[in-house]
Amino acid sequence: MSNQATNHARRVIPLRPASPEPGPSGQRPPVPRPVPSAPAPKEPLWRDLVGDVLRQERLAQERTLKDVADAARISMPYLSEVERGRKEASSEVLAAAARALGLSLADLLSRAHGELARITARRTPGSRVTSVTGSSTTSATSALVALAAGSRAPSAPRRGGLCLAA
């Protein structure tokens, strides 16, 4: 194959668009700049939601970090980082912290889900999710809440494991 045929077969894609040709006055017309759009609001992280629920409950009970950490048998700095959303706590740690506050793990997850539904419904107009117990929650959300509460969703097949989807 000749070099000319090889070059002819290749298509060159420019990295930037070609600049407009100069007008009659010899100056190039201004290149329109894209208008920056407002960034889409970020959904909160699960660890932030769970940490907020733990902190709200601890403060509602007027308890100290030390008191709850001792009852949960976890370190006070670690519990503080979990509350601030700095650490991705294991389910065992979350269950221990919830129990220390008189909650079950299902209660903690349900409250965090309620916060997520409230925040995302406020950010996205026309959202179908309005509340944890509302009639407009999606079936996937209802199944997640039912699983967190320890029951099985009516349409969910029996399986040996638990799958949490975010």
C-alpha positions as CSV (number, residue, x, y, z in Angstrom):
1,M,0.0,0.0,0.0
2,S,1.4,3.4,-1.0
3,N,1.9,6.2,1.5
4,Q,-0.6,8.3,-0.4
5,A,-3.3,5.7,-0.1
6,T,-2.6,5.3,3.6
7,N,-2.9,9.0,4.2
8,H,-6.0,9.2,2.1
9,A,-7.7,6.4,4.2
10,R,-7.0,8.1,7.5
11,R,-9.5,10.8,8.7
12,V,-8.0,13.5,10.8
13,I,-10.2,14.7,13.6
14,P,-9.2,18.1,14.8
15,L,-8.8,18.6,18.6
16,R,-10.4,22.0,18.5
17,P,-12.9,23.4,16.0
18,A,-11.6,25.3,13.1
19,S,-11.6,29.0,13.7
20,P,-14.0,31.0,11.5
21,E,-12.5,32.6,8.3
22,P,-11.6,36.3,8.6
23,G,-14.4,38.6,7.4
24,P,-14.1,41.4,4.9
25,S,-12.4,43.7,7.4
26,G,-9.7,41.0,8.1
27,Q,-10.8,40.4,11.7
28,R,-12.1,37.1,12.8
29,P,-15.6,37.1,14.3
30,P,-15.8,36.3,18.0
31,V,-16.1,32.7,18.9
32,P,-19.2,32.1,21.0
33,R,-18.4,30.7,24.4
34,P,-20.6,28.1,26.0
35,V,-22.9,29.5,28.7
36,P,-22.0,27.7,32.0
37,S,-25.1,26.0,33.4
38,A,-25.7,25.6,37.0
39,P,-24.2,22.3,38.2
40,A,-26.7,19.6,39.0
41,P,-27.2,19.3,42.8
42,K,-25.3,16.4,44.2
43,E,-27.2,13.7,46.1
44,P,-26.0,13.3,49.7
45,L,-23.8,10.4,50.6
46,W,-25.3,7.6,52.6
47,R,-22.7,8.0,55.3
48,D,-23.6,11.7,55.7
49,L,-27.3,10.8,56.1
50,V,-26.7,8.0,58.6
51,G,-24.3,10.3,60.6
52,D,-26.8,13.1,60.7
53,V,-29.5,10.7,62.0
54,L,-27.1,9.4,64.7
55,R,-26.1,12.9,65.7
56,Q,-29.7,14.2,65.8
57,E,-30.9,11.3,67.9
58,R,-27.9,11.7,70.3
59,L,-28.6,15.4,70.7
60,A,-32.3,14.9,71.1
61,Q,-31.5,12.5,74.0
62,E,-29.0,15.1,75.4
63,R,-26.2,12.6,75.5
64,T,-22.5,13.1,75.0
65,L,-20.4,11.4,72.4
66,K,-18.5,9.7,75.2
67,D,-21.6,8.3,76.7
68,V,-22.9,6.9,73.4
69,A,-19.5,5.6,72.4
70,D,-19.0,3.8,75.7
71,A,-22.4,2.2,75.4
72,A,-21.8,1.2,71.8
73,R,-18.2,-0.1,72.7
74,I,-16.6,2.0,70.0
75,S,-14.1,4.8,70.3
76,M,-15.3,8.4,70.8
77,P,-13.2,9.8,67.9
78,Y,-14.5,7.1,65.6
79,L,-18.2,7.8,66.5
80,S,-17.5,11.5,66.0
81,E,-16.1,10.8,62.5
82,V,-19.1,8.5,61.7
83,E,-21.5,11.3,62.8
84,R,-19.7,13.8,60.6
85,G,-19.8,11.5,57.6
86,R,-16.0,11.1,57.5
87,K,-16.0,7.3,58.0
88,E,-18.0,4.7,56.1
89,A,-19.0,2.6,59.2
90,S,-19.7,-1.1,59.0
91,S,-23.1,-2.5,59.6
92,E,-21.9,-3.8,63.0
93,V,-20.7,-0.4,64.1
94,L,-23.9,1.2,62.9
95,A,-26.0,-1.4,64.7
96,A,-24.0,-0.9,67.9
97,A,-24.4,2.9,67.7
98,A,-28.1,2.6,67.0
99,R,-28.6,0.2,69.9
100,A,-26.7,2.6,72.2
101,L,-29.3,5.2,71.3
102,G,-32.2,2.8,71.8
103,L,-32.8,2.3,68.1
104,S,-32.7,-0.8,65.9
105,L,-30.6,-0.9,62.8
106,A,-33.9,-0.9,60.8
107,D,-34.9,2.4,62.6
108,L,-31.6,4.0,61.7
109,L,-31.8,3.0,58.1
110,S,-35.5,4.0,57.8
111,R,-34.7,7.5,59.2
112,A,-31.8,7.9,56.9
113,H,-33.9,6.8,54.0
114,G,-36.6,9.4,55.0
115,E,-33.9,12.1,55.0
116,L,-32.7,11.0,51.6
117,A,-36.3,11.0,50.2
118,R,-37.0,14.4,51.7
119,I,-33.7,16.0,50.3
120,T,-34.0,14.5,46.8
121,A,-37.7,15.3,46.5
122,R,-36.9,18.9,47.4
123,R,-34.1,19.1,44.8
124,T,-35.8,17.4,41.9
125,P,-39.2,18.9,41.0
126,G,-41.8,16.4,40.1
127,S,-40.1,13.6,42.0
128,R,-42.3,10.6,42.8
129,V,-40.6,10.0,46.2
130,T,-42.3,12.1,48.9
131,S,-41.9,10.2,52.1
132,V,-41.0,6.9,53.5
133,T,-44.6,6.0,54.2
134,G,-46.2,8.1,51.4
135,S,-48.3,6.5,48.8
136,S,-46.0,7.8,46.0
137,T,-42.8,6.0,47.0
138,T,-41.5,3.8,44.3
139,S,-41.7,0.0,44.7
140,A,-37.9,-0.3,44.9
141,T,-37.9,2.2,47.7
142,S,-40.7,0.4,49.5
143,A,-38.9,-2.9,49.2
144,L,-35.7,-1.4,50.6
145,V,-37.6,0.1,53.6
146,A,-39.4,-3.2,54.1
147,L,-36.1,-5.1,54.0
148,A,-34.6,-2.6,56.5
149,A,-37.5,-3.1,58.8
150,G,-37.0,-6.9,58.7
151,S,-39.9,-7.8,56.5
152,R,-40.1,-9.0,53.0
153,A,-41.7,-6.9,50.2
154,P,-44.8,-8.7,48.8
155,S,-43.4,-9.0,45.3
156,A,-39.9,-9.9,46.3
157,P,-38.9,-13.5,45.9
158,R,-37.4,-15.3,48.9
159,R,-33.6,-15.3,48.7
160,G,-30.9,-16.0,51.2
161,G,-29.3,-12.6,51.2
162,L,-30.0,-8.9,51.4
163,C,-29.2,-6.4,48.7
164,L,-29.1,-2.7,49.5
165,A,-29.1,-0.4,46.4
166,A,-28.3,3.2,46.5
